[in-house]
Amino acid sequence: MCGIVAGVSRRNIIPSLLEGLKRLEYRGYDSCGVAVLQRGEARRVRTLSRVCALEADARAAELDGLTGVAHTRWATHGMPVIDNAHPIFSGEQIAVVHNGIIENHEALRQSLTEKGYEFNSQTDTEVIAHLVHEHYCGDILAAVRNATRLLQGAYAIAVMCRDEPNRVIGARQGSPLVVGIGKDGVFLASDTFALAGCASRFIYLEEGDLVDINGLDVQICDAQGQAVARREIAFVQHALGTELGAYRHFMQKEIFEQPVAVARTLATIVDLDPLQVGMPREGELADVSNLLMLGCGTSYYAALTACGWFERFANVAARAEISSEYRYREHVSQGNTLVVAVSQSGETADTLAALRYAQSMGEERTVAICNVAASAMVRQSRWAFITEAGAEVGVASTKAFTTQLVALFLLAIVIGRQRGRVSQSEAVVYMRQLAALPDALRNVLAREPEIMAWAEELYQKEHALFLGRGTHYPIALEGALKLKEISYIHAEGYPAGELKHGPLALVTDAMPVIVTAPNDVLLHKLKSNMEEVRARGGRLFVLADSDTGLKSGPGVRLIRLPAWFGPLSPVLHVVALQLLAYHVACLRGTDIDKPRNLAKSVTVE
Ligand code: AGP
């Protein structure tokens, strides 16, 4: 999704802006650009290529200036062509970079055209540039304030003006924007990670805030125009950081980091109480009888997996909802509900909106399960559990997913304890199982050579079916999502019992069927489903717990995972599926960390 870096520096700002853009590459983009104020002129370069190409272009154009704005664009309005790449100019005077969607851009475009403004792009951003230009009377802060009042939709913007060479204005509404203060300058970016190289203190802007960076001075005012002081946080360098090291791709690195990520997430737990922000008082969840979980993509599948845990351990009615659907449905209050927003980034626009919608419908008890402590969802929720996965750079979510599962499992146990459904001794058993998870994960990772052999057999296929039952059905969905998103193979996940209600028609020897087979109570049912596939000449690839008794045979390829790991078994099986998707994608030669058309953090609807 679009990324912003901007600021005012004591020295040439170009290296800081480009370094910031490189750090934002993980979010996904299809064009990028940078502009600086140089000798009384606004100068820019833009490219449809990667940031390293932009760097070469900036060098060739001899861009050099103290004030600048830069951007990675993920197209929403208008194709990825140079004219649509940011920074977007109004005349030679105003330069804007923008993340978000302006919903009333057509009406604004119409009225600006009538006033004589010419549009050189198809972007919604160009209306912002022209509006700022229209309102400019010598004070860029006032111009941005007046322009943003006319905008509907979501935006984080950084704006500079040729006539005020040491000034950058930022504004946010619905999209994230953070101020970073360093010894050489003051910067703005979409996340702290972008500024890790040049800033050490950070301030997250709140909804409606405007920030005026004037030289090395920073002034923030709220939506009403009142000066406000926002909390400053220091940058925490994560041990599970963003250096690729010996790995070929970030996704591979992040898959292998899972034992440590899970161990670190568990290390944050004191007294079986994972709700760490604004701790709920003992028993505060005791009357919870309904759970509403919200998420998108992989985070939604984590929520779906956890439904079974909440039902089993806490005896609460649990439902997982896709955020983009839930936010537009009628909210039927169930009473005594805990709302759980699940998100790696904590900034996903649909989940944030769904959370706010639930709150607006009177749901007061909300918890965010996020990997980013300072994210909007954490700030929006009453409680938060921060997973300790470390920075996840690959667009395909891996370690964030397994740590979300750990967090949800813990929450199920906590609610079960508070509701008297899980005894202290049972809780101890579950905690021991959690503690054994990192080693069990290492065991699964050790199956990589066998998984690579499967990848050789699968990488030329164009379709695949993934099957699972119970808590492993969402794991089948997640396995299919991983495969499609990074290898571009069409894949579907199904509950195995549904096979004969339709998808069995697809099964031929050209349709590999990948099965996640734990040794749980549904195993004998799953065996029958596998027989259904075999009887139609289908080829099975089975991830089986070592104690299932399942064997390889004609048409059946089998990888033996460790013995059944109890209710946490989904956490192990999904890792094998991540590795499978990864190695298939490697053989197909796709852009694994930045798959086409996708963004890491989806901050627009
Ligand atoms: C997973 O591999 C995806 N890239 C995607 O589905 C992701 O999980 C989804 O966009 C939600 O993101 P979030 O966890 O940051 O809210």
Residues whose N, C-alpha, C, O or C-beta is under 5 A from the ligand:
A	BS01	AGP	C296 G297 T298 S299 V342 S343 Q344 S345 G346 T348 V395 A396 S397 A599 K600 V602
